Amino acid sequence: MTRRVSRSAITEAQASLLLVIILMVGGVAAYAYMTSQTPSRERLIVSTTTSLFETGFLDELKIKFEAKYANMNVSFISQGTGLAIQTAMRGDADMILVHDPARELQFLQGGYGVNRKIVAYNFFIIVGPSNDPAGIAGKSPSEALTLIRSAGLSGTTVWVSRGDDSGTHSREKSLWKSIGLDAKNLRTEAWYLEAGSGMTATLKLANEKRGYTLTDIGTYLLNFSNHNIDLVKLVESGKSLLNVYSAIADNPKNANMTRSNYDGSMLLIRYLVSDEGQDLFANFGVEQYGLPLFRPYLKLLKDQSDPELIRWIEELAFFEGSECPPEFRHQADDLYSVQVPGMMPLAFDFPQNVQRKMSNWIRSVKA
């Protein structure tokens, strides 16, 4: 028996199919319209240090920077400075934000980076248990390390090193060297321990072992306030504990870095040295800790509020009298001009101390 389908049933089926097709086409068209109206975001990868990451500063920087530049999508790779620089050298990051002047100079001299700009500073500190078995409280860094080693050899304390080729580890090694000791040799002594990890992990290990360690002030305050550790600040002054942060863009002329986002890197560097970026450094941590975790360098330079500290920064972190000698600059000479309020910038490549004297002379003439 043959079953017949009515014409009205066919019409209803066709109508349903047509409706589905219309809805699908409409959905695709709507999606295409919405995506065409949403501008694509430009990715920027920054290879940087654990101290900036662990304190939460990079989260705040990302929020502020992307709010100002909605087309930018900035990502951070956090690791020790040595690894951070190697990441950029491979072309896996667009710029670096680190704190090891000696290796920053190597990065520039190797043709990997351009337009280095000092953006902030703080200080390293030596922390340890409150009973201070080595008796280092209030001592100079060199005196403190001498006492710690003596106490370590007698079995009354330990030292915990980052041991991770970071900027902090690099400074620690230079401090041991300043008293005639090589960290490579110290590694063979029982009292000298290595965490081989970031700052927070190192602080926790030192806390567990009731020992001493070198740390940046920001990561210490974060962990102390969160009750991760109860170590106390024992040595926290002196030129040798100065910690300077710099931003460097990948060199667009380097064959390994042709795909790097040079324009995006320069946008972030200019943001970091702008009034808004410097205020971000100045205010970060104040509400929670009562002081900024990272202090703005450009504001210090502009205000001339502490000439001795400025001189320390120049002696530690300047190369040939400049934060970035002319041969390592690329289309960014305006970043290194003398800026006197109310006047046009002076675009001469004088050493920084000479530039400051010129600025002071101009102010006196105007007065």
PAPANU-16188 format. One record per residue (C-alpha): residue number from 1; x, y, z. Coordinates in nm, 2 decimals, m for minus. Example, Ala and Ser with C-alpha at 12.3 -4.5 7.8 and 13.67 -1.06 7.14 Angstrom:
2
   nr      xx      yy      zz
    1    1.23   m0.45    0.78
    2    1.37   m0.11    0.71
end
This chain:
367
   nr      xx      yy      zz
    1    0.00    0.00    0.00
    2    0.14    0.33   m0.10
    3    0.14    0.61    0.16
    4    0.07    0.95    0.03
    5    0.20    1.27    0.19
    6   m0.02    1.57    0.17
    7    0.10    1.89    0.00
    8    0.03    2.08    0.32
    9    0.27    1.85    0.51
   10    0.54    1.91    0.25
   11    0.49    2.28    0.27
   12    0.52    2.28    0.65
   13    0.84    2.08    0.63
   14    0.99    2.31    0.37
   15    0.89    2.61    0.58
   16    1.06    2.47    0.89
   17    1.38    2.39    0.69
   18    1.38    2.74    0.55
   19    1.34    2.89    0.90
   20    1.64    2.69    1.02
   21    1.85    2.80    0.73
   22    1.75    3.17    0.79
   23    1.84    3.14    1.15
   24    2.17    2.99    1.08
   25    2.26    3.24    0.81
   26    2.15    3.52    1.04
   27    2.36    3.39    1.33
   28    2.67    3.36    1.11
   29    2.61    3.71    0.98
   30    2.56    3.85    1.33
   31    2.88    3.68    1.45
   32    3.07    3.81    1.15
   33    2.94    4.16    1.22
   34    3.03    4.15    1.59
   35    3.38    4.02    1.53
   36    3.43    4.28    1.26
   37    3.33    4.55    1.51
   38    3.57    4.43    1.78
   39    3.93    4.55    1.71
   40    4.20    4.29    1.73
   41    4.43    4.33    2.03
   42    4.80    4.36    1.98
   43    5.00    4.11    2.19
   44    5.30    4.23    2.39
   45    5.52    3.98    2.58
   46    5.74    4.10    2.86
   47    6.01    3.88    3.01
   48    6.06    4.00    3.37
   49    6.16    3.92    3.73
   50    5.98    3.73    4.00
   51    5.99    4.03    4.24
   52    5.77    4.23    4.02
   53    5.53    3.94    3.97
   54    5.51    3.80    4.32
   55    5.43    4.14    4.47
   56    5.13    4.18    4.24
   57    5.28    4.49    4.07
   58    5.25    4.34    3.72
   59    4.88    4.27    3.76
   60    4.83    4.64    3.84
   61    5.05    4.74    3.55
   62    4.85    4.53    3.31
   63    4.52    4.67    3.43
   64    4.63    5.03    3.40
   65    4.82    4.99    3.07
   66    4.55    4.81    2.89
   67    4.29    5.06    3.02
   68    4.49    5.33    2.86
   69    4.56    5.13    2.54
   70    4.26    4.91    2.47
   71    4.42    4.76    2.17
   72    4.71    4.61    2.37
   73    4.72    4.27    2.54
   74    5.03    4.25    2.76
   75    5.15    3.92    2.90
   76    5.44    3.86    3.14
   77    5.69    3.58    3.17
   78    5.82    3.58    3.53
   79    6.15    3.42    3.61
   80    6.50    3.51    3.74
   81    6.67    3.79    3.55
   82    6.92    3.55    3.39
   83    6.64    3.34    3.24
   84    6.44    3.65    3.16
   85    6.72    3.78    2.95
   86    6.78    3.45    2.78
   87    6.41    3.43    2.69
   88    6.43    3.76    2.51
   89    6.76    3.67    2.34
   90    6.58    3.37    2.18
   91    6.31    3.60    2.05
   92    6.04    3.46    2.28
   93    5.97    3.80    2.44
   94    5.94    4.15    2.30
   95    6.12    4.33    2.58
   96    6.27    4.28    2.93
   97    6.20    4.44    3.26
   98    6.48    4.34    3.50
   99    6.73    4.44    3.77
  100    7.08    4.34    3.69
  101    7.28    4.62    3.53
  102    7.58    4.41    3.44
  103    7.38    4.16    3.24
  104    7.16    4.44    3.09
  105    7.48    4.59    2.95
  106    7.57    4.25    2.80
  107    7.22    4.23    2.65
  108    7.28    4.57    2.48
  109    7.63    4.50    2.37
  110    7.53    4.17    2.22
  111    7.29    4.36    1.99
  112    6.98    4.21    2.15
  113    6.84    4.53    2.32
  114    6.78    4.90    2.26
  115    6.65    5.20    2.44
  116    6.73    5.10    2.80
  117    6.54    5.31    3.05
  118    6.57    5.31    3.43
  119    6.22    5.31    3.57
  120    6.23    5.24    3.94
  121    6.44    5.13    4.23
  122    6.42    5.00    4.59
  123    6.66    4.82    4.82
  124    6.76    4.47    4.90
  125    6.76    4.38    5.27
  126    6.91    4.10    5.48
  127    6.65    3.92    5.69
  128    6.68    3.66    5.96
  129    6.53    3.52    6.28
  130    6.44    3.77    6.55
  131    6.69    3.62    6.79
  132    6.97    3.71    6.54
  133    7.22    3.43    6.63
  134    7.49    3.59    6.41
  135    7.44    3.94    6.57
  136    7.42    4.13    6.24
  137    7.14    4.38    6.33
  138    7.25    4.73    6.22
  139    7.57    4.62    6.07
  140    7.69    4.70    5.72
  141    7.62    4.44    5.45
  142    7.99    4.33    5.44
  143    8.01    4.31    5.82
  144    7.68    4.11    5.83
  145    7.80    3.86    5.58
  146    8.13    3.81    5.76
  147    7.94    3.74    6.08
  148    7.70    3.51    5.91
  149    7.97    3.30    5.77
  150    8.15    3.28    6.10
  151    7.83    3.17    6.27
  152    7.76    2.93    6.00
  153    8.10    2.76    6.03
  154    8.04    2.73    6.40
  155    7.71    2.56    6.33
  156    7.48    2.82    6.49
  157    7.31    2.94    6.17
  158    7.26    2.90    5.80
  159    7.24    3.12    5.49
  160    6.98    3.05    5.22
  161    7.07    3.17    4.87
  162    6.84    3.21    4.58
  163    7.08    3.00    4.37
  164    6.88    3.06    4.05
  165    7.09    3.31    3.85
  166    6.84    3.59    3.92
  167    6.92    3.95    3.98
  168    6.90    3.90    4.35
  169    7.13    3.60    4.33
  170    7.37    3.81    4.12
  171    7.38    4.08    4.39
  172    7.43    3.83    4.66
  173    7.74    3.69    4.48
  174    7.88    4.04    4.44
  175    7.83    4.10    4.81
  176    8.02    3.78    4.90
  177    8.29    3.88    4.65
  178    8.33    4.22    4.82
  179    8.46    4.04    5.13
  180    8.68    3.81    4.93
  181    8.46    3.51    4.91
  182    8.34    3.32    4.60
  183    7.98    3.19    4.61
  184    8.09    2.88    4.41
  185    8.32    2.78    4.69
  186    8.07    2.86    4.96
  187    7.83    2.61    4.80
  188    8.05    2.33    4.94
  189    8.01    2.45    5.30
  190    7.72    2.29    5.50
  191    7.58    2.62    5.64
  192    7.53    2.76    5.28
  193    7.20    2.64    5.13
  194    7.05    2.71    4.79
  195    6.68    2.73    4.72
  196    6.72    2.73    4.34
  197    6.38    2.90    4.32
  198    6.20    3.24    4.34
  199    6.21    3.49    4.62
  200    5.90    3.37    4.80
  201    6.02    3.01    4.81
  202    6.36    3.12    4.93
  203    6.21    3.33    5.21
  204    6.00    3.03    5.32
  205    6.30    2.80    5.32
  206    6.51    3.05    5.53
  207    6.21    3.09    5.76
  208    6.19    2.71    5.80
  209    6.57    2.67    5.86
  210    6.57    2.98    6.09
  211    6.84    3.13    5.87
  212    6.94    3.44    5.69
  213    6.88    3.55    5.33
  214    6.90    3.84    5.09
  215    6.57    3.96    4.96
  216    6.41    4.26    4.78
  217    6.20    4.47    5.02
  218    5.88    4.42    4.82
  219    5.86    4.04    4.83
  220    5.96    4.04    5.19
  221    5.68    4.28    5.30
  222    5.43    4.07    5.10
  223    5.52    3.75    5.27
  224    5.56    3.90    5.61
  225    5.22    4.07    5.60
  226    5.06    3.74    5.47
  227    5.22    3.56    5.77
  228    5.41    3.33    5.54
  229    5.73    3.42    5.74
  230    5.83    3.58    6.07
  231    6.18    3.67    5.97
  232    6.28    4.03    6.05
  233    6.47    4.30    5.87
  234    6.82    4.32    6.01
  235    7.03    4.50    5.75
  236    6.86    4.75    5.52
  237    7.08    5.04    5.42
  238    7.38    5.11    5.21
  239    7.47    5.17    4.85
  240    7.56    4.80    4.80
  241    7.20    4.71    4.86
  242    7.05    4.94    4.60
  243    6.82    4.76    4.35
  244    6.75    4.93    4.02
  245    6.49    4.82    3.77
  246    6.52    4.89    3.39
  247    6.31    4.83    3.08
  248    6.48    4.74    2.75
  249    6.31    4.68    2.41
  250    6.43    4.41    2.18
  251    6.65    4.53    1.90
  252    6.44    4.54    1.58
  253    6.76    4.51    1.37
  254    6.85    4.18    1.53
  255    6.77    3.89    1.30
  256    6.64    3.68    1.59
  257    6.40    3.95    1.68
  258    6.24    4.06    1.36
  259    5.90    3.93    1.48
  260    5.93    4.12    1.81
  261    5.67    4.39    1.88
  262    5.91    4.68    1.89
  263    5.63    4.95    1.87
  264    5.44    4.78    2.16
  265    5.75    4.76    2.37
  266    5.83    5.13    2.32
  267    5.47    5.21    2.41
  268    5.50    5.03    2.74
  269    5.85    5.18    2.81
  270    5.71    5.53    2.75
  271    5.42    5.45    2.97
  272    5.65    5.34    3.26
  273    5.84    5.67    3.24
  274    5.53    5.88    3.20
  275    5.38    6.06    3.50
  276    5.11    5.80    3.52
  277    5.35    5.51    3.51
  278    5.58    5.67    3.77
  279    5.28    5.74    3.99
  280    5.19    5.37    3.96
  281    5.53    5.28    4.12
  282    5.50    5.56    4.38
  283    5.16    5.44    4.50
  284    5.19    5.06    4.48
  285    5.20    4.91    4.82
  286    5.14    5.23    5.02
  287    4.79    5.15    5.13
  288    4.88    4.80    5.24
  289    5.23    4.84    5.37
  290    5.26    5.21    5.44
  291    5.53    5.26    5.18
  292    5.58    5.20    4.81
  293    5.74    4.87    4.72
  294    5.91    5.02    4.42
  295    6.01    5.39    4.41
  296    5.99    5.59    4.08
  297    6.33    5.69    3.94
  298    6.21    5.97    3.71
  299    6.04    6.15    3.99
  300    6.36    6.13    4.20
  301    6.55    6.27    3.91
  302    6.30    6.54    3.84
  303    6.27    6.66    4.20
  304    6.65    6.62    4.28
  305    6.53    6.53    4.63
  306    6.83    6.31    4.71
  307    7.14    6.39    4.51
  308    7.34    6.12    4.69
  309    7.09    5.85    4.60
  310    7.09    5.97    4.24
  311    7.47    5.95    4.24
  312    7.45    5.59    4.38
  313    7.21    5.49    4.10
  314    7.44    5.64    3.84
  315    7.74    5.46    3.98
  316    7.56    5.13    3.99
  317    7.34    5.13    3.68
  318    7.49    5.38    3.43
  319    7.71    5.28    3.14
  320    7.97    5.54    3.01
  321    7.78    5.81    3.20
  322    7.44    5.73    3.06
  323    7.15    5.49    3.14
  324    7.17    5.40    2.77
  325    7.47    5.52    2.56
  326    7.38    5.66    2.22
  327    7.50    5.35    2.03
  328    7.23    5.14    2.20
  329    6.94    5.37    2.11
  330    6.70    5.33    1.82
  331    6.47    5.61    1.72
  332    6.42    5.72    2.08
  333    6.66    6.00    2.16
  334    6.38    6.20    2.31
  335    6.37    5.96    2.60
  336    6.71    6.08    2.71
  337    6.66    6.46    2.67
  338    6.69    6.71    2.96
  339    6.34    6.82    3.05
  340    6.31    7.14    3.25
  341    5.95    7.24    3.34
  342    5.83    7.52    3.11
  343    6.11    7.47    2.85
  344    6.17    7.26    2.54
  345    6.38    6.94    2.60
  346    6.75    6.96    2.53
  347    6.83    6.67    2.31
  348    7.21    6.65    2.37
  349    7.39    6.33    2.47
  350    7.57    6.47    2.77
  351    7.64    6.25    3.07
  352    7.36    6.26    3.33
  353    7.56    6.45    3.59
  354    7.64    6.72    3.33
  355    7.27    6.73    3.23
  356    7.17    6.79    3.59
  357    7.42    7.08    3.62
  358    7.28    7.23    3.30
  359    6.93    7.21    3.43
  360    7.02    7.37    3.76
  361    7.20    7.65    3.57
  362    6.90    7.71    3.35
  363    6.68    7.73    3.65
  364    6.91    7.99    3.82
  365    6.91    8.20    3.50
  366    6.53    8.19    3.48
  367    6.51    8.29    3.85
end
